Amino acid sequence: MSHSDTPSSWASGVSIFAGAALLTIGILQVLEGISAIAKDEIFAVTENYVFAFDLTAWGWIHLVVGLLSAATGGAILAGRTWAYMAGIGFAVASAVVNFAWLPYQPFWAVVIVAFDFWVIWALAKVLGSDDG
């Protein structure tokens, strides 16, 4: 492997990670959304929270963000160039949604936000590389 092959291989590996992580985030968001829509009484709700939405509304938000994130993650894995910028956008949207979701499911919200930051970092590295 020559020195010129290294960035391309590195960018390819990072983009595979980012696509797989975004696909995983999307699936987790979809599952959160479905569970919030189907059984909204299973979530712990805090009083006087700034983001006061009905859990069914949160479920639909998670479902839509999850489906879009999963589709974009699949497009990244398929090598679609448009998906890199879209992936950053959906990872940011997912992080914001899950930050607002903290009172309902703090553990899973923090896990998904952490994955979102990894995806943003990975896609930014790929876009910032000479070969990305």
PyRosetta script that sets phi, psi and omega in degrees:
from pyrosetta import init, pose_from_sequence

init()
pose = pose_from_sequence("MSHSDTPSSWASGVSIFAGAALLTIGILQVLEGISAIAKDEIFAVTENYVFAFDLTAWGWIHLVVGLLSAATGGAILAGRTWAYMAGIGFAVASAVVNFAWLPYQPFWAVVIVAFDFWVIWALAKVLGSDDG")
pose.set_psi(1, 124.4)
pose.set_omega(1, 179.5)
pose.set_phi(2, -83.6)
pose.set_psi(2, 168.8)
pose.set_omega(2, -179.7)
pose.set_phi(3, -63.1)
pose.set_psi(3, -32.9)
pose.set_omega(3, -179.0)
pose.set_phi(4, -71.1)
pose.set_psi(4, -20.8)
pose.set_omega(4, 178.4)
pose.set_phi(5, -80.8)
pose.set_psi(5, -20.1)
pose.set_omega(5, -174.1)
pose.set_phi(6, -62.4)
pose.set_psi(6, -49.8)
pose.set_omega(6, -179.4)
pose.set_phi(7, -61.1)
pose.set_psi(7, -38.3)
pose.set_omega(7, -179.5)
pose.set_phi(8, -64.3)
pose.set_psi(8, -44.6)
pose.set_omega(8, 178.6)
pose.set_phi(9, -64.8)
pose.set_psi(9, -41.4)
pose.set_omega(9, 179.7)
pose.set_phi(10, -63.9)
pose.set_psi(10, -46.9)
pose.set_omega(10, -179.9)
pose.set_phi(11, -62.8)
pose.set_psi(11, -38.2)
pose.set_omega(11, 178.9)
pose.set_phi(12, -65.1)
pose.set_psi(12, -43.4)
pose.set_omega(12, 179.0)
pose.set_phi(13, -64.8)
pose.set_psi(13, -42.0)
pose.set_omega(13, 179.5)
pose.set_phi(14, -67.0)
pose.set_psi(14, -39.0)
pose.set_omega(14, 179.8)
pose.set_phi(15, -68.3)
pose.set_psi(15, -34.1)
pose.set_omega(15, 175.7)
pose.set_phi(16, -64.6)
pose.set_psi(16, -44.0)
pose.set_omega(16, 176.1)
pose.set_phi(17, -58.4)
pose.set_psi(17, -48.2)
pose.set_omega(17, -177.3)
pose.set_phi(18, -62.1)
pose.set_psi(18, -43.4)
pose.set_omega(18, 179.4)
pose.set_phi(19, -64.3)
pose.set_psi(19, -44.0)
pose.set_omega(19, 179.3)
pose.set_phi(20, -66.1)
pose.set_psi(20, -40.3)
pose.set_omega(20, 179.5)
pose.set_phi(21, -66.6)
pose.set_psi(21, -42.7)
pose.set_omega(21, 179.6)
pose.set_phi(22, -66.3)
pose.set_psi(22, -37.3)
pose.set_omega(22, 175.8)
pose.set_phi(23, -63.0)
pose.set_psi(23, -42.1)
pose.set_omega(23, 177.9)
pose.set_phi(24, -64.4)
pose.set_psi(24, -44.4)
pose.set_omega(24, 177.7)
pose.set_phi(25, -58.8)
pose.set_psi(25, -44.2)
pose.set_omega(25, 180.0)
pose.set_phi(26, -61.4)
pose.set_psi(26, -42.8)
pose.set_omega(26, 179.3)
pose.set_phi(27, -64.4)
pose.set_psi(27, -43.2)
pose.set_omega(27, 177.6)
pose.set_phi(28, -62.1)
pose.set_psi(28, -40.5)
pose.set_omega(28, 178.1)
pose.set_phi(29, -63.7)
pose.set_psi(29, -42.1)
pose.set_omega(29, 178.9)
pose.set_phi(30, -61.1)
pose.set_psi(30, -44.0)
pose.set_omega(30, 179.0)
pose.set_phi(31, -64.2)
pose.set_psi(31, -40.5)
pose.set_omega(31, 175.3)
pose.set_phi(32, -60.8)
pose.set_psi(32, -44.1)
pose.set_omega(32, -179.4)
pose.set_phi(33, -62.6)
pose.set_psi(33, -46.2)
pose.set_omega(33, -179.8)
pose.set_phi(34, -62.7)
pose.set_psi(34, -42.8)
pose.set_omega(34, -179.1)
pose.set_phi(35, -68.3)
pose.set_psi(35, -34.7)
pose.set_omega(35, 178.1)
pose.set_phi(36, -71.0)
pose.set_psi(36, -34.6)
pose.set_omega(36, 178.6)
pose.set_phi(37, -72.2)
pose.set_psi(37, -42.9)
pose.set_omega(37, -174.2)
pose.set_phi(38, -75.6)
pose.set_psi(38, -44.8)
pose.set_omega(38, -174.8)
pose.set_phi(39, -135.6)
pose.set_psi(39, 80.4)
pose.set_omega(39, -175.7)
pose.set_phi(40, -74.4)
pose.set_psi(40, -9.6)
pose.set_omega(40, 179.6)
pose.set_phi(41, -84.6)
pose.set_psi(41, -5.1)
pose.set_omega(41, -179.5)
pose.set_phi(42, -81.8)
pose.set_psi(42, -11.2)
pose.set_omega(42, -178.1)
pose.set_phi(43, -92.1)
pose.set_psi(43, 142.8)
pose.set_omega(43, 175.3)
pose.set_phi(44, -79.5)
pose.set_psi(44, 123.6)
pose.set_omega(44, -177.1)
pose.set_phi(45, -110.6)
pose.set_psi(45, 133.4)
pose.set_omega(45, 175.9)
pose.set_phi(46, -97.4)
pose.set_psi(46, 148.8)
pose.set_omega(46, 179.3)
pose.set_phi(47, -81.3)
pose.set_psi(47, 153.2)
pose.set_omega(47, 173.7)
pose.set_phi(48, 57.4)
pose.set_psi(48, 39.9)
pose.set_omega(48, 177.0)
pose.set_phi(49, -88.4)
pose.set_psi(49, 143.2)
pose.set_omega(49, -174.1)
pose.set_phi(50, -62.1)
pose.set_psi(50, -40.7)
pose.set_omega(50, -178.5)
pose.set_phi(51, -91.5)
pose.set_psi(51, 73.6)
pose.set_omega(51, -174.9)
pose.set_phi(52, -88.1)
pose.set_psi(52, 89.1)
pose.set_omega(52, 173.0)
pose.set_phi(53, -113.3)
pose.set_psi(53, 153.3)
pose.set_omega(53, 170.1)
pose.set_phi(54, -65.2)
pose.set_psi(54, 145.7)
pose.set_omega(54, -179.4)
pose.set_phi(55, -62.2)
pose.set_psi(55, -27.7)
pose.set_omega(55, 175.5)
pose.set_phi(56, -65.6)
pose.set_psi(56, -40.1)
pose.set_omega(56, 176.7)
pose.set_phi(57, -63.7)
pose.set_psi(57, -42.9)
pose.set_omega(57, 176.4)
pose.set_phi(58, -61.0)
pose.set_psi(58, -38.5)
pose.set_omega(58, 179.0)
pose.set_phi(59, -60.8)
pose.set_psi(59, -43.1)
pose.set_omega(59, 178.3)
pose.set_phi(60, -67.2)
pose.set_psi(60, -37.6)
pose.set_omega(60, 177.1)
pose.set_phi(61, -61.9)
pose.set_psi(61, -47.2)
pose.set_omega(61, 179.1)
pose.set_phi(62, -64.0)
pose.set_psi(62, -39.6)
pose.set_omega(62, -179.5)
pose.set_phi(63, -62.4)
pose.set_psi(63, -46.7)
pose.set_omega(63, -178.9)
pose.set_phi(64, -66.7)
pose.set_psi(64, -47.8)
pose.set_omega(64, 179.3)
pose.set_phi(65, -62.5)
pose.set_psi(65, -38.7)
pose.set_omega(65, 179.6)
pose.set_phi(66, -65.8)
pose.set_psi(66, -43.5)
pose.set_omega(66, 179.3)
pose.set_phi(67, -64.4)
pose.set_psi(67, -43.3)
pose.set_omega(67, 179.1)
pose.set_phi(68, -66.2)
pose.set_psi(68, -39.6)
pose.set_omega(68, 178.7)
pose.set_phi(69, -66.2)
pose.set_psi(69, -43.8)
pose.set_omega(69, 179.8)
pose.set_phi(70, -63.8)
pose.set_psi(70, -42.2)
pose.set_omega(70, 178.6)
pose.set_phi(71, -64.1)
pose.set_psi(71, -39.7)
pose.set_omega(71, 179.0)
pose.set_phi(72, -69.1)
pose.set_psi(72, -38.7)
pose.set_omega(72, 176.0)
pose.set_phi(73, -61.3)
pose.set_psi(73, -41.1)
pose.set_omega(73, 175.7)
pose.set_phi(74, -64.0)
pose.set_psi(74, -38.1)
pose.set_omega(74, 178.0)
pose.set_phi(75, -67.1)
pose.set_psi(75, -35.9)
pose.set_omega(75, 175.8)
pose.set_phi(76, -63.4)
pose.set_psi(76, -44.5)
pose.set_omega(76, 178.6)
pose.set_phi(77, -64.3)
pose.set_psi(77, -28.3)
pose.set_omega(77, 177.9)
pose.set_phi(78, -82.2)
pose.set_psi(78, -5.0)
pose.set_omega(78, 176.2)
pose.set_phi(79, 85.7)
pose.set_psi(79, 19.0)
pose.set_omega(79, 178.7)
pose.set_phi(80, -75.3)
pose.set_psi(80, 122.9)
pose.set_omega(80, -174.9)
pose.set_phi(81, -68.4)
pose.set_psi(81, -32.8)
pose.set_omega(81, 179.1)
pose.set_phi(82, -63.0)
pose.set_psi(82, -25.0)
pose.set_omega(82, -173.4)
pose.set_phi(83, -71.9)
pose.set_psi(83, -20.4)
pose.set_omega(83, -179.0)
pose.set_phi(84, -65.6)
pose.set_psi(84, -49.9)
pose.set_omega(84, 178.2)
pose.set_phi(85, -68.3)
pose.set_psi(85, -40.3)
pose.set_omega(85, 177.6)
pose.set_phi(86, -62.4)
pose.set_psi(86, -37.5)
pose.set_omega(86, 178.6)
pose.set_phi(87, -62.4)
pose.set_psi(87, -41.2)
pose.set_omega(87, 176.2)
pose.set_phi(88, -62.7)
pose.set_psi(88, -44.2)
pose.set_omega(88, 179.8)
pose.set_phi(89, -61.6)
pose.set_psi(89, -45.0)
pose.set_omega(89, -179.6)
pose.set_phi(90, -71.5)
pose.set_psi(90, -31.7)
pose.set_omega(90, 175.8)
pose.set_phi(91, -67.2)
pose.set_psi(91, -38.5)
pose.set_omega(91, 175.7)
pose.set_phi(92, -65.0)
pose.set_psi(92, -46.1)
pose.set_omega(92, 178.5)
pose.set_phi(93, -60.3)
pose.set_psi(93, -41.9)
pose.set_omega(93, 178.7)
pose.set_phi(94, -63.8)
pose.set_psi(94, -40.9)
pose.set_omega(94, 178.6)
pose.set_phi(95, -63.7)
pose.set_psi(95, -41.8)
pose.set_omega(95, 179.4)
pose.set_phi(96, -65.4)
pose.set_psi(96, -45.9)
pose.set_omega(96, 179.8)
pose.set_phi(97, -61.3)
pose.set_psi(97, -44.1)
pose.set_omega(97, -178.3)
pose.set_phi(98, -74.0)
pose.set_psi(98, -27.3)
pose.set_omega(98, 172.9)
pose.set_phi(99, -64.4)
pose.set_psi(99, -41.9)
pose.set_omega(99, 177.6)
pose.set_phi(100, -69.7)
pose.set_psi(100, -21.8)
pose.set_omega(100, -177.7)
pose.set_phi(101, -84.4)
pose.set_psi(101, -6.4)
pose.set_omega(101, -175.7)
pose.set_phi(102, -49.1)
pose.set_psi(102, -43.3)
pose.set_omega(102, -178.4)
pose.set_phi(103, -65.3)
pose.set_psi(103, -22.4)
pose.set_omega(103, -175.6)
pose.set_phi(104, -87.7)
pose.set_psi(104, -44.7)
pose.set_omega(104, 179.5)
pose.set_phi(105, -142.7)
pose.set_psi(105, 78.8)
pose.set_omega(105, -171.8)
pose.set_phi(106, -61.2)
pose.set_psi(106, -42.0)
pose.set_omega(106, -176.7)
pose.set_phi(107, -63.5)
pose.set_psi(107, -52.3)
pose.set_omega(107, -177.3)
pose.set_phi(108, -68.1)
pose.set_psi(108, -33.3)
pose.set_omega(108, 177.8)
pose.set_phi(109, -63.5)
pose.set_psi(109, -43.3)
pose.set_omega(109, 179.6)
pose.set_phi(110, -66.5)
pose.set_psi(110, -40.9)
pose.set_omega(110, 178.5)
pose.set_phi(111, -61.1)
pose.set_psi(111, -45.9)
pose.set_omega(111, -178.3)
pose.set_phi(112, -68.3)
pose.set_psi(112, -38.8)
pose.set_omega(112, 177.3)
pose.set_phi(113, -62.5)
pose.set_psi(113, -40.3)
pose.set_omega(113, 177.7)
pose.set_phi(114, -62.1)
pose.set_psi(114, -44.6)
pose.set_omega(114, 176.5)
pose.set_phi(115, -62.8)
pose.set_psi(115, -38.6)
pose.set_omega(115, 178.2)
pose.set_phi(116, -59.7)
pose.set_psi(116, -43.4)
pose.set_omega(116, 179.1)
pose.set_phi(117, -64.9)
pose.set_psi(117, -38.4)
pose.set_omega(117, 176.4)
pose.set_phi(118, -63.0)
pose.set_psi(118, -41.8)
pose.set_omega(118, 179.0)
pose.set_phi(119, -64.3)
pose.set_psi(119, -44.9)
pose.set_omega(119, 178.6)
pose.set_phi(120, -59.5)
pose.set_psi(120, -45.8)
pose.set_omega(120, 179.3)
pose.set_phi(121, -60.8)
pose.set_psi(121, -48.1)
pose.set_omega(121, -176.4)
pose.set_phi(122, -64.0)
pose.set_psi(122, -44.8)
pose.set_omega(122, -179.2)
pose.set_phi(123, -68.8)
pose.set_psi(123, -36.0)
pose.set_omega(123, 176.0)
pose.set_phi(124, -65.0)
pose.set_psi(124, -37.8)
pose.set_omega(124, 177.3)
pose.set_phi(125, -64.9)
pose.set_psi(125, -42.5)
pose.set_omega(125, 179.4)
pose.set_phi(126, -64.5)
pose.set_psi(126, -46.1)
pose.set_omega(126, -179.7)
pose.set_phi(127, -66.6)
pose.set_psi(127, -29.5)
pose.set_omega(127, -179.6)
pose.set_phi(128, -83.1)
pose.set_psi(128, -13.8)
pose.set_omega(128, 180.0)
pose.set_phi(129, -76.7)
pose.set_psi(129, 160.7)
pose.set_omega(129, 179.9)
pose.set_phi(130, -66.0)
pose.set_psi(130, -28.1)
pose.set_omega(130, -175.9)
pose.set_phi(131, -97.8)
pose.set_psi(131, -9.8)
pose.set_omega(131, -174.0)
pose.set_phi(132, -72.0)
pose.dump_pdb("model.pdb")
